[in-house]
């Protein structure tokens, strides 16, 4: 099968199936590393726990991006 035909067939799939195809292709280019994934998951769990307990306060995304734009705008 030619690349052009493969792409045309993939595009014709329902969006959920296209997402699975894209994810599979991306994973083949950059395979997951379980040790790194475990470390990121532990950090995510810790941060969620800190948010839920009130140990840290979340910052709305709009505010974060506003600060970034102000900081890096000429």
Residue pairs with C-beta under 8 A, 6 or more apart in sequence:
10 18
10 21
11 18
13 21
47 56
49 55
50 56
51 58
